[in-house]
Amino acid sequence: MNKLRYATSHSAILLVAAFATTNCSALAQNSGSQLSSVQSQAPMQNRTNRRIQELGGLSSIEKKLSEDPHNLKNYLIKAEIERESKDFEKEVQTLSAAINNISKAESQATLYALRAVAEMKLAQMEGRGRWQALSEQDMRKALQLNPLQADANNLAGQKLLEQEKAKEALAAFNLAVKAAPKNNDFLKSRALALSANGDSQGACRDLEEAAKLAPDRYDIALILASLYERAGEFKKAETSYDKAISIRPNKLNLKLDKCQFYLRTKHFHEAIKDLDKVYNMAPSNDDVLRMRGECYFNLKEYSKAIKDYTSAIEMSPEVAPLLRARAKVYRAMGKESLAKEDERRAQSY
């Protein structure tokens, strides 16, 4: 049973989805002198493959770089192909080669920032360790070279937000969004900082804009649902949960998020209706049974609640909270001896 995700309030969703994606790509503008940060999201493999084809393929770019090792645009394209393929170590190597061959300060700032993002991805995959230290070092270099560099400010804001320095994080995200106002990840990051600073309306505005820019991002829809719920706009929250599910219809956790939303807002009949569907998809998921048992308890359908809690107890590795929940039902039914027995058993775990 995933207690971290489902046993707490809707604010946990913000933590779960907070920085689900940090892929960035900087591409040279037509003039060759200015750089902009462009997000490259690939939630499905076919989209990744299409993007790689659009960029011309790895072998073609490698040939161009062998002919001209000082071409910034080709390094950026090669790094993006490797990012799309989730080969972040190769991306780090490509960006390192670019740093060694490109001397312009503005370009170096962008390259250090992109390498910092790739290193942070590796830190997330392999544990914090050396990759995180390298990422933070590159982030600082990027900001020294260009204090307005968008990707570096976004990464700095994320670190500050993790340290619960919400005001400082917001300042960093403001710089990132100012540099790249159509970047959906930067808008998403700033929305989280706005929410942490108590500005729910501002957070919703940023996420609504991000959702328009990236209609296939389920994580944005999920965070927006949580913020709408926090603001008491339950219909909008429900619509956003449905949007997230429509983007990733096979992602079970999204369906459970929506069911938990119904539980929090005391829409128990709606929760049961959805939980019945989820149960048919995953009959061995103890979270489904626990949540449905809670609904039945609140509706005073105690026999059904006992049945679901008992089934969950039989399959869950975390029995104690389920025993305590079942004890509450037994007590409501007037079965005090059974309630005390469940409480006694819960204490033994």
Secondary structure as GFF3:
##gff-version 3
##sequence-region A 1 349
A	DSSP	alpha_helix	3	6	.	.	.	ID=ss1
A	DSSP	alpha_helix	11	17	.	.	.	ID=ss2
A	DSSP	beta_strand	25	28	.	.	.	ID=ss3
A	DSSP	beta_strand	35	38	.	.	.	ID=ss4
A	DSSP	alpha_helix	45	54	.	.	.	ID=ss5
A	DSSP	alpha_helix	58	67	.	.	.	ID=ss6
A	DSSP	alpha_helix	72	84	.	.	.	ID=ss7
A	DSSP	alpha_helix	88	101	.	.	.	ID=ss8
A	DSSP	alpha_helix	105	126	.	.	.	ID=ss9
A	DSSP	alpha_helix	129	145	.	.	.	ID=ss10
A	DSSP	alpha_helix	150	162	.	.	.	ID=ss11
A	DSSP	alpha_helix	166	179	.	.	.	ID=ss12
A	DSSP	alpha_helix	184	196	.	.	.	ID=ss13
A	DSSP	alpha_helix	200	213	.	.	.	ID=ss14
A	DSSP	alpha_helix	218	230	.	.	.	ID=ss15
A	DSSP	alpha_helix	234	247	.	.	.	ID=ss16
A	DSSP	alpha_helix	252	264	.	.	.	ID=ss17
A	DSSP	alpha_helix	268	281	.	.	.	ID=ss18
A	DSSP	alpha_helix	286	298	.	.	.	ID=ss19
A	DSSP	alpha_helix	302	315	.	.	.	ID=ss20
A	DSSP	alpha_helix	320	332	.	.	.	ID=ss21
A	DSSP	alpha_helix	336	347	.	.	.	ID=ss22
###
